[in-house]
Amino acid sequence: MRALGPGSVSSFLKIILDVVFAALWIGVAVLALITLAALLLSFNPDLLGAIRLEGEAAEVARRGPLLTAGLAAAALYLAGILVIVGSLRRIFTTLTAGDPFHPDNVARLRLIGLMLAGLELGRYAVWAVGALLPGVERSQPNIGLTAWFSVLVVFVLAEVFREGARLRREAELTI
């Protein structure tokens, strides 16, 4: 089976990325709506009206702002993944077209690398904020060596694609 062009593995992967991209959009939208609802209810519990909260429901309502912040962090994390998958979709579009060294793929790979680094730094920030909050279990941060290795690999691939695009331009100028 071919790796590039129509009917290839890359076109199959592009279809999978399209489905994941749509699911991520739905997930981000749902999380944003839930976060908005939680934000409204945590700062104005009177919106619930005559509903009486007891037991665990009252505990959830009491921790509303904390839960809202967690939901917002999850929505931002999903949005970061959405950017990564969107860039991958555009890269695989060029692969399906048989043009792997398209000049725009360099910027797309760099964006993926930056987003991966940003997601990892965001994970550390969420851990640091959580460690400062009362009633949150303290733990040691887990430094993700795999994540940082992935960031480096993506940046190296971006440079490989940049060199491939440069060589392709030179070959196009050759008679």
GIDAJO-V776386 format. One record per pair of residues at least 6 apart in sequence whose C-alpha atoms are under 7 Angstrom apart, sorted by the first residue. I is the first residue (numbers start at 1). GAP is how many residues later the second one is. Records with the same first field share a line. If there is no record, write none. Layout:
I->GAP / GAP
This chain:
1->7
2->6 / 7
3->6 / 7
4->6 / 91 / 92 / 94
5->90 / 91 / 92 / 93
6->90 / 91
10->82 / 85 / 86
11->85
14->75 / 78 / 79
17->68 / 72
18->71
21->61 / 64 / 65
24->54 / 58
28->47 / 50 / 51
31->40 / 44
32->43
35->33 / 36 / 37
38->26 / 30
39->26 / 29
41->6
42->19 / 22 / 23
77->42
80->35 / 39
84->28 / 31
87->21 / 25
91->14
94->6 / 8
101->60 / 63 / 64
102->63
103->59 / 62
106->52 / 55 / 56
109->45 / 46 / 49
110->45 / 48
113->38 / 41 / 42
116->35
117->34
127->14
130->6
131->7
